[in-house]
Amino acid sequence: MEMVVKLKPVVKSYIWGGSYFQQFKNIDLDVVSELWELSVRGLDSSIIDSGKNKGKRLDEILSKEDIGPVADQMPFFPLLIKLIDAKENLSVQVHPSDEYAINKLNSFGKTEMWHIINADEGCGLYVGFKKDYSRKEVEESLNNGTILDLLNFFKVKPGDTFFIEAGTIHAIGKGVRLIEIQQNSDITYRLYDYLRKDKNGNYRELHIKQALDVINYKKYEKPQVNQELLAKSKYFTVKRVELNRELELVANKNSFITFTFLDGEGEVDGILYKKFDTFFLPYGHSCHIKGKGTLIISEV
């Protein structure tokens, strides 16, 4: 693979999405829910948008050398990075652990983190239980429609960060835009969906039994977050960098690097960037960023 490349996202449109990102991206859709900025998932892989491989899917050209020795030891490409626009509430959901997902579904589990881009006044996130609950108590709350009463609701502002381990029950609330860095998994078990119907008039499928099997029923403790080192775990490390002039990135710590600009403009090795552009830097390479903006930098 050549040096650093700019990526074109995979666009997802669901019933809860909005129209925020269309002003920054060339997307001819009324509703955009998720932009999969970094994705290596077959036909749902990001498209290379610069250089000699422009127009090809990222998964078509990535080699073991490009992703680095840490990712190469994993059964699947490790990261999936999304920009999310929640015009309406997302379902109350939970994701399984690696142990559960690999044994039963041949997939990673899903630990993730959210970094808030912006939010409407008073809007926020449901994350984890207010206290310890039993499986029976949670199941009863689902039967009588009071599951939200058991959950923490956090009003959010730009720059807030939440680390959400597999097994943590959660939901993105309406009016929130965020970047999500997660394990490369799309396994979601819905517990509650506000009695919404899809475009065909049907209630969306729930996965109560599976969800109850994987939920962590302990009280949620929100981790303290450094505004520069947003997350450091066995799954990914994520940093936030304020760029004022120039920055050299070097992918020499056993992993590729991917970075998304939350604002600003400039160039990466001569490739122009603007707000919400994402780049992939192969392992063993470096790149020079010249300009301004806020970067979210991720690696494994």
Wavefront OBJ file of the C-alpha trace (Angstrom):
o trace
v 0.000 0.000 0.000
v 1.197 3.536 -0.755
v 1.597 6.041 2.026
v -1.298 7.755 3.799
v -4.693 7.684 2.023
v -7.923 9.585 2.394
v -11.074 7.489 2.857
v -14.633 7.802 1.569
v -17.189 6.444 4.045
v -19.904 3.835 3.760
v -23.258 5.606 4.223
v -26.011 4.043 6.351
v -29.579 5.317 6.537
v -31.838 4.134 9.376
v -35.142 5.441 10.703
v -33.526 7.449 13.510
v -30.988 9.367 11.361
v -30.874 13.028 10.412
v -29.423 15.513 7.947
v -26.423 16.967 9.780
v -23.552 15.407 7.841
v -24.961 16.101 4.365
v -23.691 19.697 4.589
v -20.114 18.404 4.880
v -20.228 15.362 2.614
v -21.380 14.866 -0.964
v -24.317 12.613 -0.052
v -27.607 12.626 -1.960
v -29.816 11.207 0.807
v -32.431 12.864 2.986
v -31.555 10.712 6.009
v -28.017 9.784 7.024
v -27.615 7.886 10.281
v -24.041 6.597 10.190
v -20.935 7.237 8.138
v -18.569 4.269 8.432
v -15.393 6.311 8.093
v -12.997 3.403 8.625
v -14.501 0.068 7.728
v -12.996 -3.205 6.545
v -16.096 -5.351 6.124
v -16.280 -6.709 2.567
v -18.783 -4.740 0.495
v -19.227 -2.395 3.455
v -15.580 -1.342 3.361
v -14.425 2.265 3.069
v -13.380 3.479 -0.370
v -9.916 4.919 -0.971
v -10.339 8.517 -2.107
v -6.772 9.524 -2.991
v -3.660 8.296 -4.773
v -3.107 5.457 -7.231
v -5.707 3.202 -5.573
v -8.491 5.789 -5.612
v -11.887 4.129 -6.072
v -10.854 0.751 -4.660
v -12.245 -0.727 -1.466
v -9.839 -0.576 1.460
v -10.201 -4.308 2.124
v -9.074 -5.076 -1.421
v -5.569 -3.707 -0.968
v -4.732 -3.981 2.745
v -1.870 -6.373 3.514
v -0.519 -7.794 6.755
v 2.307 -5.300 6.530
v -0.139 -2.395 6.221
v -2.073 -3.165 9.419
v 0.943 -4.065 11.567
v 1.826 -7.022 13.799
v -0.773 -6.360 16.529
v -3.761 -6.308 14.176
v -2.297 -9.160 12.127
v -2.539 -11.441 15.170
v -6.286 -10.800 15.462
v -8.891 -12.952 13.673
v -10.500 -9.905 12.021
v -9.530 -6.319 11.208
v -9.900 -4.709 14.650
v -11.535 -1.289 14.236
v -14.731 0.246 12.917
v -15.078 4.039 13.150
v -18.374 5.842 12.618
v -19.811 9.330 12.574
v -23.358 9.157 13.966
v -26.252 11.611 13.683
v -29.175 10.739 15.951
v -32.169 12.868 15.007
v -34.290 10.447 17.025
v -33.487 8.100 19.904
v -31.583 4.944 19.077
v -32.880 1.699 20.540
v -31.836 0.618 24.023
v -29.245 -2.035 23.250
v -26.269 -4.065 24.371
v -23.314 -5.768 22.678
v -21.681 -9.087 23.590
v -18.136 -9.757 24.750
v -15.436 -11.323 22.588
v -15.841 -14.640 24.385
v -19.567 -14.804 23.621
v -19.352 -13.428 20.065
v -16.359 -15.456 18.859
v -17.719 -18.730 20.235
v -21.287 -18.265 19.037
v -21.123 -15.864 16.080
v -17.570 -15.956 14.662
v -17.212 -12.233 15.310
v -15.576 -9.812 17.683
v -17.654 -8.602 20.570
v -18.159 -4.875 20.799
v -16.485 -2.535 23.221
v -16.777 1.038 22.024
v -16.273 4.680 22.909
v -18.220 7.807 22.061
v -16.786 11.316 21.698
v -19.419 14.018 21.382
v -19.249 16.330 18.361
v -22.245 18.436 19.367
v -25.714 18.058 20.844
v -28.975 19.951 21.059
v -29.778 21.594 24.390
v -30.705 19.056 27.085
v -29.956 16.025 24.919
v -27.768 13.131 25.950
v -27.029 9.452 26.318
v -28.355 6.510 28.295
v -25.377 4.541 29.624
v -25.439 1.707 32.167
v -27.513 1.018 35.259
v -28.035 3.456 38.133
v -27.353 0.625 40.592
v -26.923 -3.159 40.617
v -29.950 -5.014 39.269
v -30.861 -8.659 38.905
v -31.690 -10.285 35.597
v -35.264 -10.718 36.825
v -35.609 -7.001 37.641
v -34.356 -5.998 34.207
v -36.629 -8.477 32.452
v -39.613 -7.157 34.415
v -38.760 -3.577 33.437
v -38.728 -4.621 29.780
v -42.118 -6.289 30.137
v -43.696 -3.182 31.661
v -41.859 -0.615 29.511
v -39.862 1.053 32.306
v -36.329 0.086 31.291
v -35.277 3.747 30.884
v -35.985 4.322 34.588
v -33.144 1.921 35.429
v -30.554 3.702 33.281
v -28.271 6.694 33.805
v -29.056 9.646 31.553
v -26.099 11.941 30.887
v -26.702 15.331 29.284
v -23.765 15.927 26.953
v -21.747 18.737 25.396
v -19.006 18.849 22.742
v -15.881 17.010 23.872
v -17.555 14.651 26.356
v -16.294 11.068 26.113
v -17.805 7.759 27.213
v -16.043 4.376 27.231
v -18.597 1.572 26.932
v -17.433 -1.951 27.573
v -19.227 -4.921 26.040
v -22.215 -5.842 28.212
v -23.071 -2.229 29.097
v -26.672 -1.369 28.240
v -26.875 1.960 26.386
v -28.666 4.203 23.896
v -27.747 7.367 22.012
v -30.435 9.960 22.607
v -31.996 12.175 19.966
v -30.218 15.400 19.070
v -26.697 14.026 19.525
v -23.877 13.834 16.956
v -20.753 11.863 17.824
v -17.785 9.863 16.609
v -17.745 6.219 17.645
v -14.572 4.128 17.806
v -15.384 0.457 18.297
v -14.304 -3.092 17.771
v -15.070 -4.244 14.254
v -18.433 -5.813 15.007
v -21.995 -4.990 14.073
v -23.699 -7.301 16.597
v -26.429 -5.387 18.388
v -29.093 -6.816 20.687
v -32.094 -4.494 21.002
v -34.055 -4.528 24.250
v -36.426 -1.617 23.733
v -37.270 0.542 20.709
v -39.924 3.027 21.911
v -42.671 1.013 20.145
v -41.496 2.457 16.811
v -42.466 1.013 13.473
v -40.295 0.827 10.361
v -41.236 2.196 6.935
v -43.328 -0.915 6.327
v -45.336 -0.453 9.497
v -43.624 -3.254 11.414
v -42.049 -3.117 14.848
v -38.291 -3.594 14.675
v -36.994 -6.906 15.917
v -35.966 -7.184 19.568
v -33.415 -9.653 20.949
v -34.447 -9.954 24.582
v -33.063 -13.395 25.395
v -29.653 -12.757 23.828
v -29.440 -9.350 25.490
v -30.266 -10.709 28.933
v -27.544 -13.324 28.468
v -24.789 -10.743 27.869
v -25.766 -7.721 30.017
v -23.520 -6.554 32.834
v -26.030 -6.031 35.669
v -23.656 -4.031 37.879
v -23.899 -0.274 38.485
v -22.189 1.725 35.741
v -19.151 3.718 36.822
v -18.272 6.434 34.298
v -14.495 6.410 33.704
v -12.494 9.579 34.148
v -11.209 10.776 30.786
v -8.141 12.817 29.914
v -9.025 15.329 27.218
v -5.945 14.320 25.235
v -5.872 10.555 25.871
v -9.553 9.705 25.390
v -9.275 5.924 25.714
v -6.597 3.309 26.264
v -7.644 -0.337 26.312
v -6.653 -3.696 24.886
v -8.954 -2.933 21.933
v -7.857 0.560 20.894
v -6.061 3.728 21.961
v -7.684 7.038 21.036
v -6.173 10.516 21.337
v -7.501 13.998 20.655
v -5.025 16.501 19.212
v -5.528 20.220 18.598
v -3.580 21.118 15.467
v -2.468 24.716 15.041
v 0.179 24.443 12.374
v 2.033 21.187 11.638
v 2.120 17.638 12.941
v 4.123 14.546 12.035
v 2.410 11.177 12.586
v 4.477 8.001 12.617
v 2.882 4.539 12.639
v 5.743 2.695 14.300
v 4.125 1.224 17.443
v 3.053 -2.115 15.932
v -0.140 -0.684 14.426
v -1.614 1.352 11.610
v -3.027 4.768 12.548
v -6.341 6.256 11.462
v -7.411 9.836 12.092
v -10.552 11.910 11.584
v -10.764 15.703 11.551
v -13.667 17.025 13.620
v -13.005 20.506 12.242
v -10.401 22.545 10.410
v -8.727 22.386 7.017
v -5.306 21.862 5.505
v -3.389 19.053 3.850
v -1.951 15.628 4.674
v 1.111 14.929 2.520
v -0.405 17.220 -0.098
v -3.916 15.699 0.130
v -6.447 18.356 1.073
v -8.620 17.760 4.124
v -11.658 19.437 5.606
v -14.065 18.859 8.484
v -15.012 15.154 8.974
v -12.422 13.746 6.573
v -10.748 10.484 7.625
v -7.313 9.118 6.688
v -5.533 5.758 6.991
v -1.782 5.626 7.659
v -0.264 2.142 7.105
v 2.062 0.616 9.669
v 5.696 1.563 9.157
v 4.888 4.840 7.423
v 4.624 8.475 8.442
v 2.749 11.527 7.216
v 2.987 15.293 7.581
v -0.142 17.282 8.436
v -0.161 21.008 7.773
v -3.147 23.135 8.739
v -5.524 23.506 11.657
v -8.263 21.494 13.308
v -9.132 18.857 15.871
v -8.004 15.294 15.166
v -9.232 12.067 16.679
v -6.352 9.606 16.279
v -6.914 5.877 16.758
v -4.698 2.786 16.736
v -4.663 -0.723 18.222
l 1 2 3 4 5 6 7 8 9 10 11 12 13 14 15 16 17 18 19 20 21 22 23 24 25 26 27 28 29 30 31 32 33 34 35 36 37 38 39 40 41 42 43 44 45 46 47 48 49 50 51 52 53 54 55 56 57 58 59 60 61 62 63 64 65 66 67 68 69 70 71 72 73 74 75 76 77 78 79 80 81 82 83 84 85 86 87 88 89 90 91 92 93 94 95 96 97 98 99 100 101 102 103 104 105 106 107 108 109 110 111 112 113 114 115 116 117 118 119 120 121 122 123 124 125 126 127 128 129 130 131 132 133 134 135 136 137 138 139 140 141 142 143 144 145 146 147 148 149 150 151 152 153 154 155 156 157 158 159 160 161 162 163 164 165 166 167 168 169 170 171 172 173 174 175 176 177 178 179 180 181 182 183 184 185 186 187 188 189 190 191 192 193 194 195 196 197 198 199 200 201 202 203 204 205 206 207 208 209 210 211 212 213 214 215 216 217 218 219 220 221 222 223 224 225 226 227 228 229 230 231 232 233 234 235 236 237 238 239 240 241 242 243 244 245 246 247 248 249 250 251 252 253 254 255 256 257 258 259 260 261 262 263 264 265 266 267 268 269 270 271 272 273 274 275 276 277 278 279 280 281 282 283 284 285 286 287 288 289 290 291 292 293 294 295 296 297 298 299 300
